[in-house]
Amino acid sequence: MSPQIVNGYTYCGSCAAHAYKQVDPSITRRIFILGPSHHVPLSRCALSSVDVYRTPLYDLRIDQKIYGELWKTGMFERMSLQTDEDEHSIEMHLPYTAKAMESHKDEFTIIPVLVGALSESKEQEFGKLFSKYLADPSNLFVVSSDFCHWGQRFRYSYYDESQGEIYRSIEHLDKMGMSIIEQLDPVSFSNYLKKYHNTICGRHPIGVLLNAITELQKNGMNMSFSFLNYAQSSQCRSWQDSSVSYAAGALTVH
């Protein structure tokens, strides 16, 4: 496990745990992990080229049957081994997944998907494709994302003075986006991103999930999403400061 992953857990670990606490290992048989691409330009989604991901707890098997179904659609690329090893957005979730599923560790598979910089129409296409898997209660979807990356090193310094200190403005901006995600409306989420350019690294995986939900709602499925926790790596008070925000939420099918 790479050093930056370990460092990352000190900032976001306890926040993410709120989401994993919702997992029911007794019914979960397949776990889709959608993570944004940080290192390679990708206009579609990509699948891993390996069979197994190793974790400090035990190995996680990639579901080759589902991978075969996805590959047949012609909508996916293959990640190179180098890309797979460099990318942390999926890797971050592997120890959590292993821990949450420990009591049923031989009874489930994972489906890691690297999500590129998708257009809105591509988010819709992938949302439709994944909606049939989301409809199955034995499938769990994990969507990997940080929230606002604020500061000069991230080239993002939106500040609404009416909110008080900078970190309060960041929280207000993030919670505005979180509230829109809870409304399960992909168009409103896209409009929010266009207006504020909030540096949410997993905006495309979130967009795919929201479009999958929209597709299922058309067919009468009733779902709700709620955020369970929010955190910032530090509290920004001056223009020299920087921080990354984190949020954990859960989608419930009624």
N, C-alpha and C positions, 0 to 999 in steps of 0.2 A: 504494500500500500504506500503510495507516494507521500512525501512529507507534507505537501500542501493540503492533501485530503485530511490528514490528522489535524493540522492547524484549523481547517475549516470546521471540524466538529466542535471546537471550543467556542465558535461563534454561533453556529446554527444547530448544534446537536440536540439541545434540550427542546428547541422549538419544533424541529421535525418529529421528535418523539411523540408529540401530541397527536399527529396524524396516524402514526403507526400503531398507537394504542387502540385505534378503531378497527384494526384488522382482525377478522375472525378466521383463524387458521383451520378451523374444522370444516369450513365450506369452500375455502380458497384453493383452487387447483392450478390456476395459471395467473402469472403476474406480468402484466405489460408495463414496462418501464420506459417512458418517453422523456428523453433528455435533449436539450438544445446543443447544437454543434458550436463549440467555442474556437476550434482550431482549423477547421477546413471549410472552405466555401461549399455550400450544399444547397441546391435549390429544390431538392426533393427530400425523401427520408431514406435512411440507410440501415441495413441489417448487419449484424456481426458476422464474421467469417469463422468464428470458433464454436465449439460445442458446449464448453463449460466455462463459467466464470468462477475463479477461486475467491474465497473470502477467509478471514481469520477464523471463522467458525466451521464452515464446511463448504463444499463445492455446490454451485447452483447450476442446474442443467438447463440449457437453452432448448426450447420446444421446437424441434425440427419440423414437426407436422404443421404447426401454425406458420413457421417461417416459410415452408413450402407453399402454403396457401397465399401468403403475402407476396412472395417472390413471383408467383404466377400472374399477378395483376399487372406486372410490368411497371409498377409505380415506384419501385425501390432500387437503390444502388447497394453495393457491398462496401462496408467499411474496410479499409486496409487494417492490418494488425497494428500498425503504428498509430493510426487514427484512434483505434479502439483503446490502445494503451495510454494515449495522450489525453483522452477526453475524460473529465472528472464528473460530468453531469449525471451519467448513469452509475459510474463507480461509487459515488457518494451513497447511493441507496442500497448497495448490495449487502453491507453488514446489517443494516436495519431490516432488510427483507429476510435475511437468514435468521436474525434474532426473533422477529415477529412470527416466523413460520417454524421455529425450532421444534415444536411439539409434533409437527407433521412434516418433518424435513425430507422424507422420501416420497412424499405424495404430491409434489407440485413441480411445475417448470416455470421458467421465466422467458419473456419475449422482449428483449431490449431493442429499442428503436431510437436511432439518432435522427432528430428532426432538424431539417435545414431552415433557411430563411424563406419560408413559404409565402407566396402571395395569398390574398384573401380567398381567391377561388381554389387554390391548392389546399388551403386549410379546410375548406368545405368538402373537397374531394376525399381527403384523408379522414375527415370527420365521418363522412358517410361510410367509408370502408370500415372504420373501427367501431361504428355504432352497433353492428351485429354482435361484436365481441363484448362490448360494454353491456349489452342487454342480458348477457348470461351471468347469473349471480355467482357462478363459480370462477369468474374472471375478476381480477382486481386490477385497476389502473393506477399506476404511480406516475405523477407528473412532476418532473424536476425543474425547479426554478428558484432563483433568488428574487428579491424585489429591488427597490431602488439602489443603484450604485451611484453615490453622490460624492462629488469632489473633483478637483482639477485633474487628478490622475484618471478619472473616468470620463473627463470632458463633459460633465453634466453638473450644472449648479443652479437648477431651478429653485427659486426662493420666493415664497409668498409671505411678505413681512407681517401681514395681518394675523398670521398664526403664531407670532412670537419668535422664539429662537429657531435656528435653522433646523434642528432635529425635529422640532414640532411641525414645521412646514413639510418636512420629508414624511413624517407619520401621516399627516393630513392627506398628502398626495397619494401615498400608498393605500390608505384606508378608503379613499375615493375609488381607486382601482379594484380593491378587494370587494367593495360593495357592489360594483358593476359585475364582477365575476359571480357573486352570489345571486345576481339576477338571472344568470345563465343566458345572457344575450351576447352572442359573438360580435354582432354589429356595433353595439354600444362599447364593447371592449376595444374594438379596432378604432372607433372614433376617439375614445379616451387616449389611446396611444398616439394617435395622429395629433391630438391637441397638446398633450403634455410631454410627449417623447420620453415618458418614464422608462428608465433603463432596466426593465424587467427581462432578464436574460432568457427566461422560458416562455416568452410571450407567444411563440409559435406552437409549442406543445399545449399551452393553455388554450390557444385558438382552436387547435384540433379537437381537444376535449369538449369545448363549448359547442362546436359544430356537431360532434357526435351526439351530444345531449339534445340539441335542437332537433336532430333527425329522429331521435327516439320519442321526443315529446309530440312530434307530428303524429306518431303512431299510438298516442294515448298513454305513454309511460309517464309516471309522476315522479319527479326527482327534486331534491333540494341540496344546495351546497352551503356549508357554513364554515367560516374561518374559526379556528380554535385557539390560535396563538399568534403573536406578532413580536418581533424583536429586532433590534439594531445592533450592529457590531460595536458601535460607539456613538456617543451623542455629539453631533457636530454643532459647534458654537461659532466658529470663525471660518473664513474662506479657505484657510490652510488645512482645515480638517477634512476627513473623508470617512465614509461609512458604507456598509452594505446592509440592507434590510432583509428580513426573513419572515415568511408567513407559512403557517400550516393549516390546512383545511381538509374537509372530508365531504365527499359526495354520497348522499344517501338515496337509495331507490326505494320508493314506498309501495 
